[in-house]
């Protein structure tokens, strides 16, 4: 991690903590007990599974489509 990327990460974390629903879960995962991180990941997986049951195929496709630009940006960042 470079020194220039640290403020960006803090800004993203502050923006995520500003969302009221995510605030409770993220604070517990970041600053709570050691196993809270695993429960947070399990909760995300269960939310995704329930959304697949409720909405079907689009709930599988949309996360994959949102990861494509992030993967391209990661590749560009690694190659610099």
C-alpha positions as CSV (number, residue, x, y, z in Angstrom):
1,X,0.0,0.0,0.0
2,X,1.4,3.4,-0.9
3,X,1.1,6.6,1.0
4,X,-1.2,8.1,-1.6
5,X,-3.8,5.3,-1.4
6,X,-4.3,5.6,2.4
7,X,-6.6,8.7,2.4
8,X,-8.7,7.0,-0.4
9,X,-9.3,3.9,1.8
10,X,-10.2,6.1,4.8
11,X,-12.7,8.0,2.6
12,X,-14.3,4.8,1.3
13,X,-14.6,3.5,4.9
14,X,-16.1,6.7,6.1
15,X,-18.6,6.7,3.3
16,X,-19.6,3.1,4.0
17,X,-19.9,3.8,7.7
18,X,-22.2,6.8,6.9
19,X,-24.9,4.4,5.5
20,X,-27.1,3.6,8.5
21,X,-27.8,-0.1,7.8
22,X,-24.2,-0.9,7.0
23,X,-22.9,1.1,10.0
24,X,-23.9,-1.4,12.6
25,X,-22.5,-4.4,10.8
26,X,-19.2,-2.8,9.6
27,X,-18.4,-1.3,13.0
28,X,-18.9,-4.7,14.6
29,X,-16.8,-6.4,11.9
30,X,-14.0,-3.8,12.2
31,X,-13.9,-3.1,15.9
32,X,-15.8,-6.0,17.5
33,X,-14.8,-9.4,18.6
34,X,-12.4,-11.5,16.5
35,X,-15.1,-13.8,15.1
36,X,-17.3,-10.9,14.1
37,X,-15.6,-10.7,10.7
38,X,-16.6,-14.3,9.9
39,X,-20.2,-13.5,10.9
40,X,-20.2,-10.5,8.7
41,X,-19.0,-12.5,5.7
42,X,-21.7,-15.2,6.5
43,X,-24.3,-12.5,6.6
44,X,-23.3,-11.1,3.2
45,X,-23.4,-14.6,1.8
46,X,-26.9,-15.2,3.3
47,X,-28.2,-11.9,1.9
48,X,-26.9,-12.8,-1.5
49,X,-28.5,-16.3,-1.3
50,X,-31.8,-14.8,-0.3
51,X,-31.7,-12.3,-3.1
52,X,-31.0,-15.1,-5.5
53,X,-34.1,-16.9,-4.2
54,X,-36.2,-13.7,-4.5
55,X,-34.9,-12.2,-7.7
56,X,-33.4,-15.2,-9.5
57,X,-30.7,-15.0,-12.2
58,X,-30.2,-11.2,-12.1
59,X,-29.0,-11.5,-8.5
60,X,-26.2,-13.7,-9.8
61,X,-25.3,-11.6,-12.8
62,X,-25.3,-8.1,-11.3
63,X,-22.5,-8.7,-8.8
64,X,-20.4,-10.3,-11.5
65,X,-21.0,-7.3,-13.8
66,X,-20.0,-4.9,-11.1
67,X,-16.8,-6.8,-10.4
68,X,-15.6,-6.4,-14.0
69,X,-14.6,-2.7,-13.8
70,X,-13.1,-3.3,-10.4
71,X,-10.9,-6.2,-11.9
72,X,-9.8,-3.9,-14.7
73,X,-8.8,-1.2,-12.3
74,X,-7.0,-3.7,-10.2
75,X,-5.1,-4.9,-13.2
76,X,-4.2,-1.4,-14.2
77,X,-3.0,-0.6,-10.7
78,X,-0.9,-3.7,-10.5
79,X,0.7,-3.1,-13.9
80,X,1.8,0.5,-13.1
